[in-house]
């Protein structure tokens, strides 16, 4: 099916307009398409390939599925054993979300640095009262980007453009790889503890893996610079939520911007809800909150359809044991700059 897509049945489970649908048809003119943003079980069973995300309980029933092109960067639920056929190829939407999520991170960082969220609280109380402490600056700040994929790199570029000093943290640093021009240096995760005490901002954009679970526990949060900020847009499991709430309540950390939590959704009554130093959004910094994100996803899908029609390796392939794009699979790992201007 992936050799030329001749007669292949493709289900596009996204809210696409006519122009976007036509761009996918043009990329695979010999394929059959169904466009169903809310597909029925019959649609999912019909498909040889699914473009977009459908309910796990539906896709589990398709025993002949050859390709899942997820519209998530981290399609964790689909990688669990037994969800997809063993031979099913999985590709993701890495490269689509860097713009939207890095802008969210930037907004959160500036708001926390300048106490804007605390002033919003005082506005609701009709209090004309300055907060008796200096605000933090962005220019000259040390930013530690933990995770340097599409999202982390997109934010690192923006932080660098505003005058910050950026240090990147990757799972493994390769000495032979050149350091990106927007970073002072790139280090491996083994050097994380050595970098934390100097960082004014720690920005997490990590996948959910056993190696990242509770990476920021109470001990690691205690190594952070007093008065620093934590932002998390990757997976909530990377941070011990109870330990973070305690670090914020004690005043050791200036603030935290969280688009993801553990557990997720954050249950009623959790201390993070009532912590004024924590700003929480419901895992929507990406998704389609920025219309450009959907355009980016359509472009990724169209390129991969052209690859499939030509019998070429697909971009953004995810090894079934990894949960993120690695160098182990053929094809390219896309970045935001490949798709839209940074």
Order of alpha helices (4+ residues) and beta strands (2+ residues): beta-alpha-beta-alpha-beta-alpha-beta-beta-alpha-alpha-beta-alpha-beta-beta-alpha-beta-alpha-beta-alpha-beta-beta-alpha-alpha
